[in-house]
């Protein structure tokens, strides 16, 4: 083994320890609910908690809606910018980066001021309206990841020629987007969707300040009131996240037309 | 009767005028090539015809109907692109079926037409493959099948052979021409390759700096170029600079020689003119009888198999000419002085 390879293994080992050790520690701690023996009591307690089920389901639904909303907003925008307005790409990229710079607390206070019950559009006045506001807030938070993922996907395509070829065959914009562009950037959209899912599942500030029963506030509440359950929750959240990643890999492998590009 | 009529087409991108007052009539079922160097505006004309670019001025009529403002997806025109542009997420059969699906044709008709198209392009068994599983030549065949599957009124080919290797290019261009003849579809082909344009077209339009320099049959374009650009762009040409000696008699003095042309020259005595002669029109003396005989100093001889290309100094100009390889007639040695023959009808007077 050359010295270069040795250092590569050392670096990889260090990285693995850096990431794995806290997880192993958390997992080990989550098993200690019963004195003296390892057990899954903390998991049982968490999974049996109706609040866990309700908040997790709520966040999963919100995440899926956010993903749909993100795809609907970002795909046509990124497509149009690449096709017709390449000169404004830096501006659009800057706008999509803003959610990384502006803290969610500023965003949510802005929303509350703009859409309170005394405003022209009193979204916070109803549950449905607040849910909609929260979903739109999540879409904003996920924008940098979703836009970049879709834009990277579009980069692998000759968007202009494909669009023109489809137009020459009689296709309109909706057909081009739905049948050609979206399926071709699906893998990229999925990676954006995965990031969106991860953000929404753990998000606290927007959900707490809009007073919605999401998984993020539940985790915080659990963390301040219980000992072993928060560790079990963290492991569950981690498993869900990795499960999503696995699903993306599976989808990528199953999409036949992407094989050549990998 | 023209099927496609382009009237005074112009296209401007910012301050740059790419196409200028371009007019052309194309009869139904004709195969017309737009030939010219890069940046001459040929692709822009094609894209305006396709509806992918809006003309800055002028009009486009197809089958008597003005389509100038119609969108690309409403013109019923098929197009094949240089970069194939197959849809990577669809199989070959789905690609070919795309236009028919968009048009809402019944399933049975689509299946029948796709099978027919795949048969036509000689790939009947590859319907289930994805574009990445095909070679460049196969991809371009599929692109052609996809373009003609919805039975378009016009077929546009935008340098469809440029990305292919030389051998496939030659075979595919014959196939394209055979398919076009079989279907009788009016076709406009854009290329910068003169051999391609001359070999498969009914009519060639040579473009330069956004205008049509000359339109005519390949025979006319090659043998009777109307401008010096056409003469120099199409084929190899030897240009001799001279002075008009007698315009009415059609004689020009080049160096010490007096060359009679086949027709009178509309220029005053002493006016400077350029004469051109194709390499195949210069003959070594003894091979045939010629109207004009001039001495030439052989500089270089290249043996190309069936043809021998000879470079020589003739009338103070370096010229190239070709002779067929004949076993009983060895080529002249470099450094020797020979007499070469020309015919008046082969001397082209170049206009600017």
Contacts between the chains, C-beta under 8 A, distances in Angstrom:
chain1	res1	chain2	res2	distance
A	157	B	88	7.4
A	158	B	83	5.9
A	158	B	85	6.8
A	161	B	81	5.5
A	161	B	83	5.3
A	161	B	85	4.3
A	162	B	85	5.8
A	162	B	87	6.4
A	164	B	50	7.9
A	164	B	52	5.5
A	164	B	72	7.2
A	164	B	79	7.6
A	164	B	81	7.3
A	164	B	85	7.2
A	165	B	79	7.0
A	165	B	81	6.2
A	165	B	85	3.9
A	165	B	86	7.9
A	165	B	87	7.5
A	165	B	143	7.8
A	165	B	146	7.9
A	166	B	87	7.4
A	166	B	98	7.3
A	167	B	51	7.8
A	167	B	52	7.2
A	167	B	71	7.6
A	167	B	72	4.3
A	167	B	73	4.8
A	168	B	50	6.3
A	168	B	52	7.8
A	168	B	72	5.8
A	168	B	73	7.3
A	168	B	77	6.3
A	168	B	78	6.5
A	168	B	79	4.3
A	168	B	147	7.2
A	168	B	156	8.0
A	169	B	73	7.7
A	169	B	78	7.8
A	169	B	98	5.3
A	169	B	99	3.6
A	169	B	102	5.9
A	169	B	146	7.0
A	169	B	147	7.7
A	169	B	150	6.6
A	170	B	73	4.8
A	170	B	74	7.7
A	170	B	76	7.7
A	170	B	99	5.8
A	170	B	102	4.5
A	170	B	103	5.7
A	170	B	150	6.8
A	171	B	73	6.0
A	171	B	98	7.5
A	171	B	102	4.9
A	172	B	73	6.2
A	175	B	102	6.0
A	180	B	87	5.4
A	180	B	89	6.9
A	183	B	89	4.2
A	184	B	87	7.7
A	184	B	88	6.0
A	184	B	89	5.1
A	255	B	89	7.9
A	256	B	130	6.1
A	257	B	88	5.1
A	257	B	89	4.6
A	257	B	90	7.6
A	257	B	130	5.0
A	257	B	131	7.8
A	257	B	132	7.1
A	259	B	132	7.4
A	260	B	88	7.9
A	260	B	130	7.4
A	260	B	132	3.3
A	260	B	133	7.5
A	261	B	88	7.9
A	261	B	132	7.6
